[in-house]
Amino acid sequence: MLNRNNNIFTILCITILSIIGCSSNKSADLVVLNGNIYTVAVSSPKAIAVAVKGGRIIAVGSNSDIDPLIGKGTKVVDINGLTMIPGFIESHGHIMGLGSSKMKLDLNGIKDYDELVNIVANAVSETVPGEWILGRGWHQSKWTPQPETMVKGFQTHHKLSAVSPDNPVYLTHASGHAGFANAKAMEIAGILSGTEFDMELGDEIFLKRDDGEIIRDENGKPTGIFNEVAQRLISKHIPDENDDYRDKSLEFAIEECLQNGVTSFQDAGSGRSSIATYKRFLDSGKMKIRLYVMLTSRDPDLLNDWYQRGPEIGIGNNFLTIRAIKLNSDGALGSRGAWLLADYSDRPGHAGMATQPMSYIHEVTENGLLSGFQVNTHSIGDRAVREVLDQYESVFKLHPDVNNDHRFRIEHAQHIDPADIPRFKELGVIASIQGIHLSSDRPWAIDRLGKMRIEESAYVWRNLFKSGAVVINGTDVPVEPISPIESFYASVTRKTLKGEPAGGYEPWQKMTREEALKSYTLSAAYASFEEDFKGSVEVGKVADFTVLSHDIMTVPDDVILDTKIIYTIVNGKIQYKAE
């Protein structure tokens, strides 16, 4: 069957070449030869060479098929047997967060609380008194040993405050769903004493309910940990970023994407200032990757504006699309903010929290559907997943004749009750997972959920595929590094990046390599309504490619992580080349 398909494909390529001819004005801008190309196209999954003109693929086939398209002005890239795939699509990340993380203290990978304190102490020595010190990436569940004093699973601020008496410090948890403040920051916020959780967010007043938490010790004193929406009590006092800062952040982020083979990025929650930055970059020609934007639901006025104007699709030659809304139904497992059907195994009496009311999620879902916007909701815990699916289903029943091709999504979908898995297919809802979260979180997530829930309902990728659901992949950067290779590895092995355990965690839920590649390419393009022009190496689609040092589809598992990005090509232009 494969040979038959290849013959058909060769005939098609010859026909195309005969139409476009080989005159100098019809020659390709770019030709890639001698490749091991995985096209992710059903009809012709493998090829050797590709020709590009005007940013689009004009021919795919063998070297001899492509040779007639080489003219005097053609750039020829001989990849000498290296593997080429459609450009990686990051299906869920925070692009401005990725960039700004490069300008803050990097706390990823720290081994214990003392190391965090030492990093902050060094920053204090280089910082003017009174200036904020910001960082991100700590995760208390990964520390060995654990701090002597812990309250509800978190460290207390006293050691941190001792080394930073004159500088407010705020350090965001790796998940982004909790923050750690020193005494000076809490003093500025006016919450060193028993302040009740009472704050403004957008146009709404959030009183202390279940959407945020100030972690307090046995005497009622704040420990420095602010969970979920309560983070705003501190963050609203941090000076606003200016345009120069945002521009630098986006420059860093784009460069990081290109170095990791990412040609498209789906940004999970942008506000006005970020959108303005994207458009500045687009107008100035600095937008070197394709960006698909989800509007933040934390700004109701922003949403109301966009309901009236409708989506902006494919502007700047398909480099920017604003077509989705990001909702937030719960928190994260790491901060025990994920909303569960049953209590946390390691915190009885606590089952997480809803971070936005279901009434608001219903309202935005309905308005989004009627206004032509995709609705994508952060849901990690099994109760959050169920509640959001219920809201989606309710809205679909209210408007049965409106946009059946909505492609609404559940972002993360880490913990799903088995009864809710078939509903993804039934409702046409996409599961937007991050393979790397399994690698990073699984060693400690069993403490949160217990053995039975981990095995039956967490990271259940195989069950989702079996149900017929569309599954897409990413990293949630800067929660995790933006490395498709690492996330691919985690998806197909279910191991940590150290290769543990030997057979992988719950190995019956592994993805195949074909599934993992598609989740990062064609399925990811489908999840942003862009499968007609990207996500596979086919004639007529944009020339977005990633060239790899190893064949990730065939090398042994333990070799996948050795894979390097050799070229990143966007719209037919080489935007990154390994030195």
N, C-alpha and C positions, 0 to 999 in steps of 0.2 A: 504494500500500500504506500509505504514511504517512497519507494522508487517511482511509483506512478505519479505521486504528488510532485516529486522533484522534476519529472519530465514535463508535467503540465506547467510548472513554474518556469522552467527553462524556456519553453515555447512562449510563455507570456512575456518574459524579459526580452526575447529576441524580437517579438512584435513591437514592444515599446521602443526598443532601440531603432527599429526600422522607421518608426514614426518620427522620432525626434532627430534622426540623422546624426552625422558626426562632423558637421561643419564647425568651424572655430567658434561661431556664436552659439552653438548648441552644446559645446563641451561642458563637462561638469566643473563646478567650482572646487569640489573636493571628492577624492576617490580614496577609499580604504581597501587595500588588497591583502590577500594572504591571511585572512582572519579565520578564527574559529568562532563564527557568529551564531549566537542563539537569538533568533528573531522574535520568539514568543508569538509567532503567527501560526495559526492552526494549519493552514494549507502547506506551509513550507517552513518548518521549525529551524532549519539550519541553512547557512549560506557561507560564502567565502569572501565576497566582495560587495561593496556598496558604492553607488555614485550619488552625489548630492549637487543640487543647483538651486540657488535662491533660498537656501535654508530647508529645502524639501528633498526627500529621497526620490530620485528619478529612476533608479534601477537597483535591483538586488539579485545576486546570482553568483556565478563563477568569475574568476579573473578574466577569462576570455570574453564573457558577456560584457564586462565593464570596460575592457581595454579601448573599444572604439570611442568611448566618451572622454578619453584623456586628451586634452589639447594643450596648447602652449601655456595657458594661464591656469591650468588645473593643479591644485596642490595634491600630491600623491603621498599617502601615508601607508607604508608597508609595515603592518604590525607583526609580520613574521610568525604566524601561528598563535599569537596571543588571542585570548578570549574577548569578544565584544558582545555586549548586551544592550538593549534599550537603556537609556539613562535611568538611573535609580530615581524613584519618586518618593520623597519623604511624605508619608500620608498624614502624619500628625506631629507637628512640632511647633515651637514658638520662636520665630526667626529673630525678633528683636531681643528676646531673652537669650538666645544663643549669642548674639553679638555683644550684648551688655555683660554677659557672664565673663567675657574676655577682659572686661575692665573692672571686675570685682575680685575679691579673694576667692580663689578656687579651692573649695573644701571637699571636692570629690576625692575619694580614696584615702582620706585621713583615717588613721587606725584607732584613735581614741580621743577622749575629751581633752587630755593634756596637749595633744598635738594641735587641736583647734585653738586652745588658749595661747599657745606659743606663736601660732601664725598671726593671731590678732595682736599680740604684744609687739611683734615685729612691725606690723602695720602702724600701730600707735606711735612707735619711735620715729616714723617717717611722715606723720600726719600732724597738721596744725591742731592744737586743742580746740574743741568745739565742732570740728568737721566730722561728718558722718563717715563711718567705716562700714562698708557693705560687703557681703559675701554670699555664696550659695554652694550647696552640694553636700552638707553634712548629713549623716544618717546614723542615728544612735544605735539602731539594731545591728549595724555592721561593725561596731566598735568592740575591740577586745584589748583589755578588759572593759567591762561596763563601769561607769562612774560609781563611786561609793554611795553617793546620794542620788536617788532616782524618785521621781514623783509621777505616778501614772505612766511609767515607761519612758520618761524623759529626764534629762539632766537639769540641774538648776543653774541659775546665772551667777552665783557668787564668785567662782573662780574667774569667770569672764569679766565680771565687773571690777574685780581687784586689779586687773592689768589694764583697764581702760576707764579710769575714773572721770576723765575730762572729755572723752569722745563718745558720742552716741554710737552704738553698734547694733546692727540688725543683720542677722544671718539666716537666709532662707533655707529651709529643709530641701533635700535633694528632690523630693516630690513636688515642691512648690506649694504644698498644702499646710505648712506650718512654718513658723518663724521663731527665732531665738533672739531676744533683746537683752541688752545689759541694763544696769540700773539707771545709767544716764539717759538712755533712750526712753525708758519707762517714766523717768522724771519729766522729760519733755512732754510726754503724752499725758502726764497727770494721773498715772495709774499705779504708783508704787504702793498705795494703800488698797483698801478694799473696793475699788471702783467697780460699779456694775457695768456690764457690757451694754453700752448705749452709744450708738454711732450712726452716722449718716453714710449712706452708700447710694450714689446717684440721687434720685429724687425720693427715695424711700427711707424710712427710719426703721432700722433693724434693732429691736430690743433683744435681750438675752432670751433666746429660745433654744433651738437645737442647731443653728446654722454656724455657730462658732463657739469657741471656748477659750477662756483664760485659764491655763493650768495653775492651780494654787496648791500650796503646801497645807499641812494639817492645821496651821494657824491662820489660814485664809490669805496668806501673802502670795503675790504673783511669783512664779518660779522663773519667769522670762520666756516661757513657751506660750505662743499664741497660735491657736489651731483654727484653720479654715477662715471664715469671714472675719474673725477677731483680729487677723493680721492687719487689717486696715486701721485698727486703733493706733498702730505704730507707723505703718507705711505712709499714712496720710501726712505725717510730719516730715518725711524725707523730701528734700528739695526736688522740684520738678526737673526733668531732663530738658535740655534745650535742643534746638535743631542740630547743632554741631555734634552733640553727644549721640543723638539718634542716627545721624548720617554715618558717624564712625562705627556705631553698633552694626548697622546694616552692611557696611563695607566688610567688617570682620566676618559677619555671618555668611555673606555670599562667598567669600574666599574659602571659608571652612566647608561650605557645601561643595564647591568645586573640587577641593582637595580630596573629598570623600566620594566623588563620583555622582553626586546628587545634582540632577539637572532641573528638577521641579520640586517645589516645596509647598505643602498645604499648611497654611498658618492658622493655628487653632485659637483664634480670638484676638482680633485687632480693634483698637480704638481709633479715634480721629487723628491723633498725632502720628500714629504708625502708618495709617493709610496715606496721610499727606507725605510722609517720607517715601513710601513706595512710589507715589506718583512723581515726586521730585527725581527719584532715580530713573524712572521710566522716561521722563522728559529729557534727562541729561545723557541717556544712553548707558547708564551705570547698572541697570538691572540685567545682570548676566545669567540669571536663572529664571525659570517660569514660576510665578507665584499665584497660588489660589488662596483667597482670603476668606476666613470666617469672621464675621462681625461679632464683637463681644456683646453678650447679652447683659453685661453689667452696666450698660449705659442705655436705659430705655429711650432717651431722647434720640440717640444715634439710630436705634432701630426704627423709631417712628419716621425719621428722615428717610431712611432707606426703603421702608415700606412704600413711601410715596414715589420715590425715584425708580425703584426696581433695580435688579442686578446690573452690573457692568461686566460684560463677558468678552474676553479675548482682545482687550485693548492692547495697543502697542505690539501688534503682530503676535498675539497670544502669549504675551509675557506677563499680563496681569488680568486676573479675573476676580471680581468680588461678587460672590453668588451664594454664600452660606452664612448661617448664624450658629454661633457656638453657645450652647447652654451648659450649665454646671449643676448636676443633680446631687453630687456628693463629693467626698474628699478622697483620700488615698489610704491604702492599707498601712503604709509606713507610719502615718500620723494617727492611725485608728479613726480616721474620718470617713472611710468608705462605709456606706449605709448598708447594713446587713439585715437579713431576715431573722437571724439569731445573734446572740451576744458574741463578742470577741472571746476567743478561748483564753487569751491572756489578759482580759479586763472584764470580768463578769459584771453584769449590770449596765454595760455600755455596748451599743450596737451601731455606733457611728452617727451620722447626721445628714439630713437633707440640706444642701447649701443654697438651694433656691426652692421656693414653695412650688408644689405641683400645680397650683392654680396659675402661677406665672409661666411655668413650662408649657402648660396647655395653651395659654394665651399666645405666647411667642410661636409655638408650633402651628397654631391656626393662622396667625398673621403671616408667618413665613410661607406656609403652603399657599395661601391666597395671593401672596405678593411675588411668587416665583422663586423663593429662596429655599435652598436645601437647609435642613435643620439637623445639627450634629450635637449630641449631648454627651458630655462627660459622665460616665456611669461605670464605677469600678465594682461596687458591692452588689450582691444578688438582689437586694431589695431595690436599690437604685435602678438596676436594669429592668426589673419588673415594672416598677412605677412608671418609668419613661416609656416602655413599650405600651403600657396601658394608655398613656396620654396620646402617643402616636395613633394607636388604634382608634381611640375615641374621636380624634380629629378626622381621621380617614372616613369613619362612618358618618360624621356630620357632613362631609363634603365628598361624596362618592364619585362625583363627576369631575373633580378638580385634580389634574396632574397626577395620574397614576404612576408616572415615571419620576417620583419625587427623590428617590435614592437617599432618604434620610439615614442617619448613621447613629450608632452607639460608639462613642469614643472610649477605648480601652477594653471594655467588656472582659475584665479579668476574672470575675467571679459570677457565674450564671447558674441559677437553679436549673436542673435538667429539664423541668417542665417548660421553661421559657426558651430553650434552644430552638425548637421548631418554629417559633414565632418570628425569628429573623427572616427566614425564607417566606413564611406566610404573609408577612407584612411588607416584604421588599426592603427590609432594613439591613444595612451593611454593618458588619462587625469590623471596626477599625482597631486592630490590636497592635501591640508593640512586642515583637518577639524577645527583644533584649530585656524586657521587664521580667520575664521568666528567669533568665540567667542571673539577673541582679537581685531579684526579690525572693525567689523560691526558697533559698536556704533559711530565711527567717519568716517567710509568710506562713509556714506551717504553724508557727507559734500563734499567729493571729487567728487562723481558721481551724486548726486541728487537722488530724490525719484524714478523717472521712471527707470533710469539705474540700480539702486540697485535692484528693484523689478523684472525687466525683464531680466537682463543679468549678475548679479553678484552672485557668489557662487551657480551656477545653477546645483546642483548635480542631482536632480531628472530628470531634462531635459536630462542630459548626460546619465543616466541609461536608460531612455525611448528610447533614440536614439540607444541603443545597444553598447555604448562605454564601454570599460574597464576603471574602475575608481579605483585608488589606493590611499593610505593614508599615512600621515606622519606628521611631526611637523616642518620641516625646522630648526631644532635645529642648532645653538643656538639662532635663531630668536625667537623661542618659547622653553619652557622647553621640554625635551624629555620624554613626558608622553603620552603613547598610551591611557591610561585611560581618560585623559582630552580630547584628540583629538576624541576618540570614543564618549564621552559624547557630545561634540560639534556637531559631525556628526549626532547624532540621536535626539538631542533636538534643535539645532541651538540657544542655549542660551549662555550667558556669563558664566564664572565660578562662578558668583554670582547668577546664576539662573534667569537672566533677558534677555528679558521680559517674562512674564508668559507663553505665547504660543510659544515663540521662534521667531526669525527674519525670515520672509518669510517662514512660517512653511510648505508650500506646497513643499519645496525643501528638506525636511528632508530625510536622509537615513533610511531604516529599520535597525534593529540591525543585521540582517543576512547580509545585504549588507555591513554594517560598519565592521563587523568581517572579512568578506571575503576580503574587501579592505586592511586590515592589515595583511592578511595571504596568502591565495591561489592566489588571484589576484596580490598581491605584488610579490609573487614568479614568477608568469607568466611574470610580467613586467621586470624581470631580467633573463628570459629564464631558470628558475630553478624550475618550477612547477612539474617536473618529480621526484624530490627528496626532496622537502620540501613544506611547506605551508599548509599541512593537516596531520592529524594523520592517516596514512595508512601503511599497511605492505610494507616494502621495503624502506620507506622514512627515512630520518635522524630523530633522536630522539631529536628534538628541541621543548620544551614545556614551557608553562608559566602557573603556578598555581596561582589562584586568591582567595582572601578572600570572594568575593561575586560573585553571578551568574549575570554577566553583561547583559545576554540575557533576564532575567526575572525580576530583581529587579526594583522598581520604579525609574523613572528618577533621582530623587533627592538623590538616594542612590548610583548611579554609581560612583560618585566622592569619596565616602568613601572606594572604593575598594583598597586593598593593594596587592602588589606582595608578594606571600608566597615563591614560588620557581621559579627559572629560570634554566632550564635544557638545555644544549647545547651538542649535540652529545652524549647523554646518561649520561652526567656528571652534577651533581648539581653544578652550578657555583655561585648561590646565594640562600641563605635561610634567610628568615626574622627572626630576633631575637625575 
